[in-house]
Structures are given as C-alpha cells and as structure tokens.
Amino acid sequence: YESTRDAGDPTLPDLTTWEGYVGHFVSYAVLAFCALMAIKRQSLAAVLIVIAAAGFMGALLEAYQSTLSGRDASAFDALANLFGAAAGAVAATHLPPRWAHRRRGR
C-alpha cells in the first residue's frame, strides 16, 4: 500500500534511512517464507522460483514508484527486497524439526 502513495502523503513513513532498507528486507523475507510454506515444496527449483517471483514483484513496484509524483525507483530498495526474499525462502527450508511437518502438509 505504501509503495503506491505519492511522496506528499502525510501517512507515508520516511524510508530513506537504514530502517527503510530493514523494512524492505523484512517484508520480502516474510513474503517469501509464507509463499514457500504455502506451496509445501523444498526443492531448489521451488526456492528459486519464489525468490525470483518476489524479486520481480519488488522490482515492478520500484518501477511503478517512479511514475508517482515525488517518488523515485531505487535499485537499493529492489536489492533489499531481493535479499529479503532470499533470506525468507532459505529460512523456510531450514525449519527446526518441530515446525518441519507444516511444510510437508501434515
């Protein structure tokens, strides 16, 4: 939602600091983690597809932001999105045994 707001919107937080990059990273880590858990696959192909899809979505949102007044597309934001997606996907494949059954669908 915040990615689609104009820069003059008073409800928009300032994401130009390191907290912004952490926010991008965490958001995409959660997205990729949940996506991988939802498809219940552990294969390398599934992990790479989830990372690529989340990274592509992040890049598209950054490109869209360049069309909004006062907003710019940021390669650093897109990289934070991609690294977050990779971390979330890897985390989903390395669940402790107590949670691993959720990935298998039991």
C-alpha positions as CSV (number, residue, x, y, z in Angstrom):
1,Y,0.0,0.0,0.0
2,E,2.7,2.5,1.0
3,S,4.6,1.7,-2.3
4,T,1.7,3.2,-4.3
5,R,1.4,6.5,-2.4
6,D,2.6,9.9,-3.6
7,A,5.6,11.4,-1.7
8,G,3.4,14.3,-0.3
9,D,1.1,11.8,1.5
10,P,1.4,12.6,5.3
11,T,0.8,8.9,6.2
12,L,3.9,7.8,4.3
13,P,6.8,7.0,6.6
14,D,10.3,8.1,5.7
15,L,12.0,5.1,4.2
16,T,15.2,6.9,3.1
17,T,17.1,5.7,6.2
18,W,18.5,2.3,7.1
19,E,15.2,1.5,8.8
20,G,13.7,1.7,5.3
21,Y,16.0,-1.0,4.0
22,V,15.3,-3.2,7.0
23,G,11.6,-2.7,6.3
24,H,12.0,-3.8,2.7
25,F,14.2,-6.8,3.8
26,V,11.8,-8.0,6.5
27,S,8.7,-7.5,4.4
28,Y,10.0,-9.6,1.5
29,A,11.5,-12.2,3.8
30,V,8.1,-12.8,5.3
31,L,6.5,-12.8,1.9
32,A,8.9,-15.5,0.6
33,F,8.7,-17.5,3.8
34,C,4.9,-17.6,3.6
35,A,4.9,-18.4,-0.1
36,L,7.3,-21.3,0.3
37,M,5.3,-22.7,3.2
38,A,2.1,-22.4,1.2
39,I,3.4,-24.4,-1.7
40,K,4.8,-27.0,0.6
41,R,7.9,-27.7,-1.5
42,Q,11.6,-27.8,-0.5
43,S,13.1,-28.3,-3.9
44,L,15.8,-26.0,-5.2
45,A,13.5,-25.1,-8.1
46,A,10.7,-24.0,-5.8
47,V,13.1,-21.9,-3.7
48,L,14.5,-20.2,-6.8
49,I,11.0,-19.6,-8.2
50,V,9.8,-18.0,-5.0
51,I,12.9,-15.8,-4.8
52,A,12.6,-14.8,-8.5
53,A,8.9,-14.0,-8.2
54,A,9.3,-11.9,-5.1
55,G,12.3,-10.1,-6.5
56,F,10.4,-9.4,-9.8
57,M,7.4,-8.1,-7.8
58,G,9.7,-5.8,-5.8
59,A,11.4,-4.5,-9.0
60,L,8.0,-3.9,-10.6
61,L,6.8,-1.9,-7.5
62,E,10.0,0.2,-7.6
63,A,9.4,0.9,-11.3
64,Y,5.8,1.9,-10.6
65,Q,7.0,4.3,-7.9
66,S,9.0,6.2,-10.5
67,T,5.6,7.2,-12.0
68,L,4.3,8.8,-8.8
69,S,5.0,12.4,-8.0
70,G,7.9,12.9,-5.7
71,R,8.9,9.2,-5.7
72,D,11.9,7.5,-7.3
73,A,12.7,4.0,-8.2
74,S,15.6,2.8,-6.1
75,A,17.9,-0.1,-7.0
76,F,18.9,-0.3,-3.3
77,D,15.3,-0.9,-2.3
78,A,15.0,-3.6,-5.1
79,L,18.1,-5.3,-3.8
80,A,16.8,-5.2,-0.2
81,N,13.6,-6.8,-1.5
82,L,15.6,-9.5,-3.3
83,F,17.9,-10.2,-0.4
84,G,14.9,-10.4,2.0
85,A,13.1,-12.8,-0.3
86,A,16.3,-15.0,-0.4
87,A,16.6,-15.0,3.3
88,G,12.9,-15.8,3.9
89,A,13.0,-18.7,1.4
90,V,16.2,-20.1,2.9
91,A,14.7,-19.8,6.4
92,A,11.6,-21.8,5.2
93,T,13.8,-24.6,4.1
94,H,15.7,-24.8,7.4
95,L,12.9,-25.1,9.9
96,P,13.5,-26.8,13.1
97,P,12.1,-30.4,13.3
98,R,9.2,-29.1,15.4
99,W,7.9,-27.0,12.5
100,A,9.0,-29.1,9.6
101,H,5.7,-31.0,9.5
102,R,3.9,-27.8,8.4
103,R,6.0,-27.7,5.3
104,R,5.0,-31.3,4.4
105,G,1.3,-30.6,4.9
106,R,0.6,-32.9,7.9
